[in-house]
Amino acid sequence: MIKNIIFDFGGVVMDWNPRYFFKDHFKDDEKMEHFLKKIVTDDWNGEQDRGRTLAEGTEIQVAKHPDWEMEIRAYYDNWTTMLKSDIPANVAVLRKLEHSEYELFGLTNWSAETFPYALENYDFFQIFDGKIVVSGTEKLIKPNPIIWNVLLERYQIKAEESVFIDDNAKNIEVAQSLGFMCVHIKEDTDLERELGELGVEF
């Protein structure tokens, strides 16, 4: 029986992409893609999501790539521009679930320094009533299975009674190995239909 529904945030309910800022900054897609894939990599950004401060992460990368200093410093200075908007279709599903029989949780890879901005500016985060595990606060990051265990133990819930929603295939794979039912969000995913097929009632 499904009792809990757990949402990842980025790519599920929030549309975040550094290209929203750097496309106008560079006005050169090839240069932008080089910068995002080779200089400010996903692994580098992930360390800030794991709890390293934005300032420390910035200085480390500036030291490695001094020719890109201006662009590297612009990354977190313009982070709110990269957080373009919510994802309306999936937020609508979340709102439908607000008064349902299910407990709702968040489990997100997000810097502890930047997450408060989203929390303050998008009211639907209040639906979770504080039941959110943030990687930057925990100093743990998906797909490390320990972060799912933090959620399970903190809120005394069971994986086999829970649906986990994420846009990252590796995170889905780990969650399934821990016993969660899962919805892998892709570009064409109909979240309400997928949840319904698992047995979630709206």
C-alpha positions as a Markdown table, in Angstrom:
| # | Residue | x | y | z |
|---|---|---|---|---|
| 1 | Met | 0.0 | 0.0 | 0.0 |
| 2 | Ile | 1.3 | 3.4 | -0.9 |
| 3 | Lys | 1.5 | 5.8 | 2.0 |
| 4 | Asn | 4.2 | 8.3 | 1.0 |
| 5 | Ile | 5.1 | 10.2 | -2.1 |
| 6 | Ile | 8.6 | 11.7 | -2.3 |
| 7 | Phe | 9.5 | 14.5 | -4.8 |
| 8 | Asp | 12.9 | 15.4 | -6.1 |
| 9 | Phe | 12.8 | 19.2 | -7.0 |
| 10 | Gly | 15.1 | 20.2 | -9.8 |
| 11 | Gly | 13.8 | 18.9 | -13.1 |
| 12 | Val | 10.6 | 17.7 | -11.3 |
| 13 | Val | 8.9 | 20.8 | -9.9 |
| 14 | Met | 11.6 | 23.4 | -10.7 |
| 15 | Asp | 13.1 | 24.3 | -14.0 |
| 16 | Trp | 16.7 | 25.2 | -13.3 |
| 17 | Asn | 19.4 | 25.4 | -16.0 |
| 18 | Pro | 22.5 | 27.5 | -16.1 |
| 19 | Arg | 21.9 | 28.1 | -19.8 |
| 20 | Tyr | 19.1 | 30.5 | -18.9 |
| 21 | Phe | 21.8 | 32.9 | -17.8 |
| 22 | Phe | 24.8 | 32.0 | -19.9 |
| 23 | Lys | 23.0 | 31.9 | -23.3 |
| 24 | Asp | 22.7 | 35.7 | -23.1 |
| 25 | His | 26.1 | 36.1 | -21.4 |
| 26 | Phe | 28.1 | 34.3 | -24.1 |
| 27 | Lys | 25.9 | 34.7 | -27.2 |
| 28 | Asp | 27.9 | 31.8 | -28.5 |
| 29 | Asp | 26.5 | 28.3 | -27.9 |
| 30 | Glu | 29.7 | 26.4 | -28.6 |
| 31 | Lys | 31.6 | 28.5 | -26.0 |
| 32 | Met | 28.8 | 28.2 | -23.5 |
| 33 | Glu | 28.7 | 24.4 | -23.8 |
| 34 | His | 32.4 | 24.2 | -23.4 |
| 35 | Phe | 32.2 | 26.3 | -20.2 |
| 36 | Leu | 29.3 | 24.3 | -18.7 |
| 37 | Lys | 30.7 | 20.9 | -19.6 |
| 38 | Lys | 34.5 | 21.5 | -18.9 |
| 39 | Ile | 34.8 | 24.4 | -16.5 |
| 40 | Val | 31.7 | 24.5 | -14.2 |
| 41 | Thr | 31.0 | 20.8 | -14.4 |
| 42 | Asp | 28.1 | 18.9 | -12.9 |
| 43 | Asp | 30.5 | 17.3 | -10.5 |
| 44 | Trp | 31.8 | 20.7 | -9.4 |
| 45 | Asn | 28.3 | 22.0 | -8.8 |
| 46 | Gly | 27.4 | 18.8 | -7.0 |
| 47 | Glu | 30.0 | 19.5 | -4.4 |
| 48 | Gln | 28.1 | 22.7 | -3.5 |
| 49 | Asp | 25.0 | 20.6 | -3.3 |
| 50 | Arg | 26.9 | 18.3 | -1.0 |
| 51 | Gly | 27.5 | 21.1 | 1.4 |
| 52 | Arg | 30.7 | 22.9 | 0.2 |
| 53 | Thr | 30.1 | 26.7 | 0.4 |
| 54 | Leu | 29.5 | 28.6 | -2.8 |
| 55 | Ala | 32.4 | 30.9 | -2.0 |
| 56 | Glu | 34.8 | 27.9 | -1.5 |
| 57 | Gly | 33.6 | 26.2 | -4.7 |
| 58 | Thr | 34.0 | 29.4 | -6.7 |
| 59 | Glu | 37.5 | 30.0 | -5.4 |
| 60 | Ile | 38.6 | 26.5 | -6.1 |
| 61 | Gln | 37.4 | 26.7 | -9.7 |
| 62 | Val | 38.9 | 30.2 | -10.3 |
| 63 | Ala | 42.3 | 28.9 | -9.2 |
| 64 | Lys | 42.0 | 26.0 | -11.6 |
| 65 | His | 40.7 | 28.1 | -14.5 |
| 66 | Pro | 41.9 | 31.7 | -14.1 |
| 67 | Asp | 41.1 | 32.6 | -17.7 |
| 68 | Trp | 37.4 | 31.9 | -16.9 |
| 69 | Glu | 37.3 | 33.9 | -13.6 |
| 70 | Met | 34.6 | 36.3 | -14.6 |
| 71 | Glu | 32.3 | 33.6 | -15.9 |
| 72 | Ile | 32.9 | 31.3 | -12.9 |
| 73 | Arg | 32.1 | 34.2 | -10.5 |
| 74 | Ala | 29.0 | 34.9 | -12.5 |
| 75 | Tyr | 27.7 | 31.4 | -11.9 |
| 76 | Tyr | 26.3 | 31.8 | -8.4 |
| 77 | Asp | 25.9 | 35.6 | -8.6 |
| 78 | Asn | 23.3 | 34.9 | -11.2 |
| 79 | Trp | 21.9 | 31.7 | -9.8 |
| 80 | Thr | 18.3 | 33.0 | -9.5 |
| 81 | Thr | 18.2 | 33.7 | -13.2 |
| 82 | Met | 19.1 | 30.0 | -13.8 |
| 83 | Leu | 16.0 | 29.1 | -11.7 |
| 84 | Lys | 13.6 | 30.0 | -14.5 |
| 85 | Ser | 10.3 | 28.9 | -13.1 |
| 86 | Asp | 8.3 | 26.0 | -11.7 |
| 87 | Ile | 7.2 | 23.1 | -13.9 |
| 88 | Pro | 3.4 | 23.8 | -14.0 |
| 89 | Ala | 2.1 | 20.4 | -14.9 |
| 90 | Asn | 4.0 | 18.6 | -12.1 |
| 91 | Val | 3.3 | 21.3 | -9.6 |
| 92 | Ala | -0.4 | 20.9 | -10.5 |
| 93 | Val | -0.1 | 17.2 | -9.6 |
| 94 | Leu | 1.6 | 18.1 | -6.3 |
| 95 | Arg | -1.3 | 20.5 | -5.5 |
| 96 | Lys | -3.8 | 17.7 | -6.2 |
| 97 | Leu | -2.0 | 15.5 | -3.7 |
| 98 | Glu | -1.9 | 18.2 | -1.0 |
| 99 | His | -5.2 | 17.2 | 0.6 |
| 100 | Ser | -4.9 | 13.5 | -0.2 |
| 101 | Glu | -4.3 | 10.6 | 2.1 |
| 102 | Tyr | -0.6 | 10.5 | 1.3 |
| 103 | Glu | 2.2 | 12.0 | 3.2 |
| 104 | Leu | 4.4 | 14.2 | 0.9 |
| 105 | Phe | 8.2 | 14.6 | 1.3 |
| 106 | Gly | 11.0 | 16.3 | -0.6 |
| 107 | Leu | 14.5 | 14.8 | -1.2 |
| 108 | Thr | 16.6 | 17.1 | -3.1 |
| 109 | Asn | 20.2 | 17.7 | -4.2 |
| 110 | Trp | 20.4 | 21.4 | -3.5 |
| 111 | Ser | 22.9 | 23.8 | -1.9 |
| 112 | Ala | 21.9 | 24.8 | 1.6 |
| 113 | Glu | 22.7 | 28.4 | 0.6 |
| 114 | Thr | 20.5 | 28.6 | -2.5 |
| 115 | Phe | 17.5 | 26.4 | -1.4 |
| 116 | Pro | 16.0 | 29.1 | 0.9 |
| 117 | Tyr | 15.4 | 31.4 | -2.1 |
| 118 | Ala | 13.2 | 28.7 | -3.8 |
| 119 | Leu | 11.5 | 28.0 | -0.5 |
| 120 | Glu | 10.6 | 31.7 | -0.1 |
| 121 | Asn | 9.6 | 32.4 | -3.7 |
| 122 | Tyr | 7.5 | 29.3 | -4.6 |
| 123 | Asp | 4.6 | 28.8 | -2.3 |
| 124 | Phe | 4.0 | 25.1 | -3.2 |
| 125 | Phe | 7.0 | 24.1 | -1.1 |
| 126 | Gln | 4.8 | 24.8 | 1.9 |
| 127 | Ile | 2.8 | 21.8 | 0.9 |
| 128 | Phe | 5.6 | 19.6 | 2.3 |
| 129 | Asp | 5.2 | 21.2 | 5.7 |
| 130 | Gly | 8.9 | 21.1 | 6.3 |
| 131 | Lys | 9.4 | 17.4 | 5.5 |
| 132 | Ile | 12.2 | 18.1 | 3.1 |
| 133 | Val | 15.7 | 16.5 | 3.2 |
| 134 | Val | 18.2 | 18.9 | 1.5 |
| 135 | Ser | 21.6 | 17.4 | 0.5 |
| 136 | Gly | 23.6 | 20.6 | 1.3 |
| 137 | Thr | 22.3 | 20.5 | 4.8 |
| 138 | Glu | 22.9 | 16.8 | 5.3 |
| 139 | Lys | 26.3 | 16.9 | 3.6 |
| 140 | Leu | 25.1 | 13.9 | 1.6 |
| 141 | Ile | 24.1 | 13.8 | -2.0 |
| 142 | Lys | 22.0 | 11.4 | -4.2 |
| 143 | Pro | 22.8 | 8.8 | -5.5 |
| 144 | Asn | 24.5 | 8.0 | -2.1 |
| 145 | Pro | 21.9 | 5.6 | -0.6 |
| 146 | Ile | 22.5 | 7.0 | 2.8 |
| 147 | Ile | 20.5 | 10.1 | 2.0 |
| 148 | Trp | 17.4 | 8.0 | 1.4 |
| 149 | Asn | 18.0 | 6.3 | 4.8 |
| 150 | Val | 18.1 | 9.8 | 6.4 |
| 151 | Leu | 14.6 | 10.4 | 5.0 |
| 152 | Leu | 13.3 | 7.0 | 6.1 |
| 153 | Glu | 14.6 | 7.2 | 9.6 |
| 154 | Arg | 13.8 | 10.8 | 10.3 |
| 155 | Tyr | 10.2 | 10.5 | 9.3 |
| 156 | Gln | 9.7 | 6.8 | 10.3 |
| 157 | Ile | 8.5 | 5.7 | 6.9 |
| 158 | Lys | 9.2 | 2.6 | 4.8 |
| 159 | Ala | 10.6 | 2.4 | 1.3 |
| 160 | Glu | 8.1 | -0.2 | 0.2 |
| 161 | Glu | 5.2 | 2.1 | 1.1 |
| 162 | Ser | 6.7 | 5.0 | -0.8 |
| 163 | Val | 6.9 | 6.4 | -4.3 |
| 164 | Phe | 10.0 | 8.3 | -5.3 |
| 165 | Ile | 9.9 | 10.8 | -8.2 |
| 166 | Asp | 13.2 | 12.0 | -9.8 |
| 167 | Asp | 14.5 | 13.1 | -13.2 |
| 168 | Asn | 17.9 | 11.4 | -12.7 |
| 169 | Ala | 18.2 | 7.8 | -13.9 |
| 170 | Lys | 21.0 | 6.9 | -11.5 |
| 171 | Asn | 18.9 | 8.2 | -8.5 |
| 172 | Ile | 15.9 | 6.1 | -9.8 |
| 173 | Glu | 18.1 | 3.0 | -10.0 |
| 174 | Val | 19.4 | 3.4 | -6.4 |
| 175 | Ala | 15.9 | 4.2 | -5.0 |
| 176 | Gln | 14.5 | 1.0 | -6.7 |
| 177 | Ser | 17.3 | -1.0 | -5.2 |
| 178 | Leu | 16.3 | 0.3 | -1.8 |
| 179 | Gly | 12.7 | -0.8 | -2.3 |
| 180 | Phe | 11.0 | 2.4 | -3.5 |
| 181 | Met | 8.4 | 2.4 | -6.2 |
| 182 | Cys | 9.6 | 5.0 | -8.7 |
| 183 | Val | 8.6 | 7.5 | -11.4 |
| 184 | His | 11.4 | 8.6 | -13.7 |
| 185 | Ile | 10.6 | 12.0 | -15.0 |
| 186 | Lys | 11.5 | 12.6 | -18.6 |
| 187 | Glu | 10.5 | 15.3 | -21.0 |
| 188 | Asp | 7.2 | 13.6 | -22.0 |
| 189 | Thr | 6.3 | 12.1 | -18.6 |
| 190 | Asp | 2.7 | 12.5 | -17.6 |
| 191 | Leu | 3.2 | 12.4 | -13.8 |
| 192 | Glu | -0.4 | 12.0 | -12.8 |
| 193 | Arg | -0.9 | 9.1 | -15.2 |
| 194 | Glu | 2.3 | 7.4 | -14.0 |
| 195 | Leu | 1.4 | 7.8 | -10.4 |
| 196 | Gly | -2.1 | 6.5 | -11.2 |
| 197 | Glu | -0.6 | 3.4 | -12.8 |
| 198 | Leu | 1.3 | 2.7 | -9.6 |
| 199 | Gly | -2.0 | 2.9 | -7.6 |
| 200 | Val | -2.0 | 6.5 | -6.4 |
| 201 | Glu | -5.5 | 7.8 | -6.1 |
| 202 | Phe | -6.3 | 11.5 | -6.7 |
